């Protein structure tokens, strides 16, 4: 009989940390509303636009964005936040 303890003992060791580099391929611009709320559009730099070919045939697009104005040592260490729409809730930043 297997237990949770047996399974965790057999788990592979954690992999070493890997570093990644992000490269900007476009920007998100507000098209109305306020600075923080309202419609926006994604502008892809010309050299990457060929990568959009046939995108219209898909129902979803995954956009990876970086909050560049909040990029500092203090914010990089933040793992829990109180979101604006629900300030009484404490949530993990990946939730």
N, C-alpha and C positions, 0 to 999 in steps of 0.2 A: 504494500500500500504506500502510495506517495503522499507526502505532506507538503505544505507550503514551504516549510523549512528545508526539505530535501530539494525542492525545485530551486530555491534561491541559492543554495550551496552549489548547484550545478550551473548556475548562470555564468556566462563568459565574463571575463574581467572587463571593466570599462575601457573604452578606446581612448587613446591620448587626444587631447584637444587639437582641433584643426582650425586654422585661421582662414577666413575668407575675405576677399576684397569685393566690395560693391562698386559698380561703375554706373553712373547715371546715364540713362538713355533717353530721358525726357523729363518733363516737369508737369506738375498739376497746377492749373491756374483757375482761380475763381472767375466765374462769368456773371456773378450777380450775388445778391444777398449781402451778408456782412463779411468781414475778414475771416471769421471762423465758421460761419454757417452759410449754406446756400449752394446753388449749382456750381459745378466745376467741370473742366475738361482736361484730358490728358494730351499733352503735345509731345510726340515722339520726334527725336532728332532725325534729320533727313537720312543720315547714313544707316539708320536702323529700320526705316519704314518698310523695306522689302520683307521684313520679318512679320508684317501684319497681313500678308497675302492669305486670303481665304478665312480670315478671322471671323467674318460675318456668319460663317456656318456653325459657329459655336454659341452656346447659350450663356457661358460664363467666361470671364477673363480674370486671372489672378494677377493682382497688381501688388508688387512689393514696393513699399514706399519708406522713406526715411525722414523722420522729423528732424531735419537738419538744424533748425533753430533751437532745439532742445538737446542737442548732442553735447553733453559734458559729463565729467566723471560722476557727479552726484546722480544725474538722471540715469546713467548707464547701470548704476547699482540698484535702481528701484525695481522691486519685484511685485509690490502690491500698491494699488491706487484706489482712490474713491472717484469713480467716473462722474462726469458732469451731470448726466441725466439721473443718476442715482447716488447722490453724495453720502447717503446713509449706508451704502453697501461697500464693503472692502472686497476688491477683486484682484486676482493675479493678472499681471500685464499680458499674459498669453490667453486669457479667457475672452 
